[in-house]
């Protein structure tokens, strides 16, 4: 009888844990911010002709909210959950949040539940229920998966400015497990993360080297406002180092991003070319466009 009782308790705990893991985690402030952004974006985006225009517009509204840069906001739990956090953002969660809002507005699905569903679709492999091993940790995986779902497409031409080729490296996570709290708590996930790394390691993608980021007609035709700028890296084992949203100014291309340097969401005052030349580990950019 005691064994049956313990078994029932264990089953109940597992079911509760599984049920909890499928419920988004957010505060009332987060849900209010999402709904306010959706309502304002719905009005302002009425005349936008492209998703990129809506993406940039929403990104700039988020910038005005003076949201601080905070790393690791998706890691507060021992088990993965869909985190909705518009009080703190890093470069990836900023872009994902702006993109989810953009897709909501352009598809006419503007409830909070709609936002949660679309954000999950963007963040996790094939939009499946949140699990750490399904989160698209490497941005190359993110691009590939969102492309298969027809949410984005990666630009690979013309040449120039896409004059260089990146051979993807992807082994940083499994060689630096101590830097990832969720992997130290759940070491059984490490082999599956390694499988994720193997799927993209060695793949080749064309990119624009920073030497090609001139303020000229060709680049303005190639990169549009609201494109996702994916800054690649020469740090061993990583494919990308930073991401943001393209924003054209009179003096050239700028980056709207959640910045660890400025400690908040900001449209960089310097051009993207100047920004990259200040960072030796950033040789150039890949470009992704929302469909």
C-alpha positions in Angstrom: 0.0 0.0 0.0 2.9 2.4 0.9 4.5 1.7 -2.5 1.3 2.4 -4.3 0.9 5.7 -2.4 4.4 6.8 -3.2 3.9 5.9 -6.9 0.7 8.0 -7.0 2.5 10.9 -5.4 5.4 10.6 -7.9 3.0 10.4 -10.9 1.1 13.5 -9.6 4.3 15.4 -9.2 5.5 14.5 -12.7 2.1 15.5 -14.2 2.1 18.8 -12.4 5.6 19.5 -13.4 4.8 18.7 -17.1 1.7 20.9 -16.9 3.5 23.8 -15.4 6.3 23.6 -18.0 3.7 24.3 -20.8 2.4 27.4 -19.1 4.1 30.7 -20.0 5.9 32.5 -17.2 5.3 36.2 -16.9 4.2 39.0 -14.6 1.1 41.2 -14.9 3.5 44.0 -16.0 4.7 41.8 -18.9 1.2 41.0 -20.1 0.2 44.7 -19.9 3.3 45.7 -21.9 2.6 43.1 -24.6 -1.0 44.3 -25.0 0.0 48.0 -25.1 2.6 47.3 -27.7 0.2 45.2 -29.8 -2.5 47.9 -29.7 -0.1 50.8 -30.6 1.6 48.7 -33.3 -1.7 47.8 -34.8 -2.6 51.4 -35.3 0.9 52.6 -36.4 1.6 49.7 -38.8 -1.5 50.3 -40.9 0.5 51.9 -43.7 3.6 49.7 -43.5 4.2 47.8 -46.7 6.8 45.3 -45.3 7.2 43.3 -42.2 10.6 45.0 -41.8 9.0 48.4 -41.5 6.7 47.1 -38.7 9.7 45.4 -37.0 11.7 48.6 -36.9 8.8 50.7 -35.8 8.1 48.2 -32.9 11.8 48.0 -32.0 11.9 51.8 -31.7 8.8 51.9 -29.4 10.5 49.3 -27.2 13.6 51.5 -27.1 11.6 54.4 -25.8 10.5 52.2 -22.9 14.0 52.4 -21.5 14.2 48.6 -20.9 17.6 47.5 -19.3 19.9 44.9 -20.8 19.9 41.8 -18.6 21.6 38.5 -19.6 20.2 35.0 -19.0 16.6 36.1 -18.5 15.5 32.7 -19.9 17.3 30.8 -17.2 15.4 31.4 -13.9 14.1 27.9 -13.5 15.6 24.4 -13.3 13.2 23.3 -16.0 12.5 25.1 -19.2 9.4 27.3 -19.5 8.3 29.9 -22.1 9.5 33.1 -20.5 7.7 36.4 -21.3 9.8 39.2 -20.0 9.5 42.7 -21.4 11.1 44.3 -18.3 14.6 43.0 -19.1 16.0 42.1 -22.5 19.2 40.7 -24.0 20.0 40.9 -27.7 18.2 37.7 -28.7 15.1 38.2 -26.5 14.8 41.8 -27.9 14.8 40.6 -31.5 12.4 37.7 -30.7 10.0 39.9 -28.8 9.9 42.5 -31.6 9.5 39.8 -34.2 6.7 38.1 -32.3 4.9 41.4 -32.0 5.4 42.1 -35.7 4.0 38.7 -36.8 1.0 39.2 -34.4 0.2 42.5 -35.9 0.7 41.6 -39.6 -1.4 38.4 -39.2 -4.2 40.1 -37.3 -3.7 37.9 -34.2 -3.4 40.3 -31.4 -4.3 38.6 -28.1 -1.8 37.9 -25.4 -2.2 34.1 -26.1 -1.5 34.8 -29.8 1.8 36.5 -28.8 2.8 33.6 -26.5 2.1 31.1 -29.3 4.1 33.0 -31.9 7.0 33.6 -29.5 7.1 29.9 -28.7 7.1 29.1 -32.4 10.1 31.5 -33.0 12.1 30.4 -30.0 11.8 26.6 -30.0 12.4 23.9 -32.6 9.4 23.7 -34.9 7.4 25.6 -32.2 7.2 22.6 -30.0 6.5 22.7 -26.2 9.4 24.4 -24.3 12.3 22.2 -23.5 15.9 23.3 -23.1 17.1 20.9 -25.8 14.4 22.4 -28.2 15.5 26.0 -27.6 17.4 27.3 -30.6 20.5 28.2 -28.8 22.8 28.8 -31.8 21.5 31.5 -34.1 22.3 29.4 -37.1 19.8 26.8 -35.8 17.4 29.7 -35.2 17.7 30.9 -38.8 17.3 27.4 -40.2 14.3 26.5 -38.2 12.5 29.7 -38.7 13.2 29.4 -42.4 11.6 25.9 -42.6 8.5 27.4 -41.0 8.5 30.2 -43.6 8.8 32.9 -41.0 12.1 34.3 -42.3 14.6 33.9 -45.1 18.4 34.5 -45.1 19.9 36.7 -47.7 23.0 35.2 -49.5 23.3 37.6 -52.4 24.3 39.7 -54.3 28.1 39.4 -54.4 29.2 42.0 -53.6 28.5 42.8 -50.8 28.2 39.1 -49.8 31.8 38.5 -50.6 32.8 36.1 -47.8 31.8 32.6 -46.6 31.4 31.6 -42.9 32.1 28.0 -42.0 30.0 27.5 -38.9 31.6 26.4 -35.7 29.3 25.1 -33.0 30.8 23.4 -29.9 31.0 26.2 -27.4 28.1 25.1 -25.2 29.2 21.5 -24.7 32.8 22.5 -24.2 31.8 25.2 -21.6 29.0 23.4 -19.7 29.9 25.3 -16.5 28.8 28.6 -18.2 25.2 27.3 -18.7 23.3 26.8 -15.5 20.6 24.7 -17.1 23.2 22.2 -18.3 24.9 21.9 -14.9 21.5 21.3 -13.3 20.4 18.9 -16.1 23.7 17.2 -17.3 21.6 14.5 -19.2 20.8 17.3 -21.7 24.5 17.7 -22.8 24.6 14.9 -25.4 21.4 16.2 -27.0 22.8 19.7 -27.2 25.9 18.2 -28.8 23.6 16.7 -31.4 22.1 20.1 -32.1 25.7 21.5 -32.5 26.6 18.7 -35.0 23.6 19.5 -37.2 25.0 23.0 -38.0 28.8 22.5 -37.6 30.7 22.9 -40.8 27.8 24.4 -42.8 28.7 27.4 -45.0 26.9 30.7 -45.3 27.7 33.8 -47.2 28.1 37.0 -45.2 29.0 40.6 -45.7 32.5 41.4 -44.2 32.7 44.7 -42.3 35.0 46.1 -45.1 31.9 46.0 -47.4 29.6 48.0 -45.1 29.8 51.2 -47.1 27.0 53.8 -47.1 26.3 53.3 -50.8 23.4 52.5 -53.1 24.2 48.8 -53.3 24.1 48.2 -49.6 20.9 50.2 -49.2 19.3 48.1 -51.9 20.6 44.9 -50.2 19.8 45.5 -46.5 16.3 46.9 -45.6 15.1 48.7 -42.5 13.9 46.0 -40.1 16.1 43.2 -41.3 17.7 41.1 -38.6 21.5 41.8 -38.5 23.4 38.7 -37.3 26.9 39.6 -36.3 29.2 36.6 -36.7 32.2 35.9 -34.6 35.7 34.4 -34.7 35.4 33.2 -31.1 36.1 29.5 -31.1 33.1 27.3 -31.0 30.5 30.1 -31.6 28.7 31.0 -34.8 27.4 34.4 -33.8 28.1 37.0 -31.2 25.3 39.6 -31.3 22.1 40.4 -33.2 19.9 43.5 -33.7 17.6 45.3 -36.1 18.8 47.2 -39.2 18.1 50.9 -39.2 19.2 53.2 -42.0 20.3 56.8 -41.2 21.6 59.5 -43.5 25.2 58.6 -42.6 24.8 54.8 -43.1 23.5 51.6 -41.5 22.9 51.6 -37.7 22.0 48.8 -35.3 18.9 48.9 -33.0 19.8 46.4 -30.3 19.7 45.4 -26.6 23.2 46.5 -25.7 25.4 45.2 -22.9 27.7 48.3 -23.5 24.9 50.9 -23.0 23.0 48.6 -20.6 19.7 49.1 -22.4 17.8 48.8 -25.7 19.3 51.5 -27.9 19.7 52.5 -31.6 23.5 52.8 -31.8 24.7 56.3 -32.4 27.7 55.1 -34.5 27.3 53.3 -37.8 27.3 49.5 -37.9 30.6 49.7 -39.8 32.2 51.8 -37.0 30.7 49.4 -34.4 32.2 46.3 -36.0 35.6 47.9 -36.3 35.6 48.5 -32.6 35.2 44.7 -32.0 38.0 42.6 -33.5 36.0 39.4 -32.8 33.3 40.5 -35.2 34.3 40.0 -38.9 31.0 40.7 -40.5 27.2 40.1 -40.7 24.6 37.7 -42.0 21.3 39.2 -42.9 17.8 37.7 -42.2 14.5 39.1 -43.5 11.1 38.5 -42.0 8.6 37.1 -44.5 
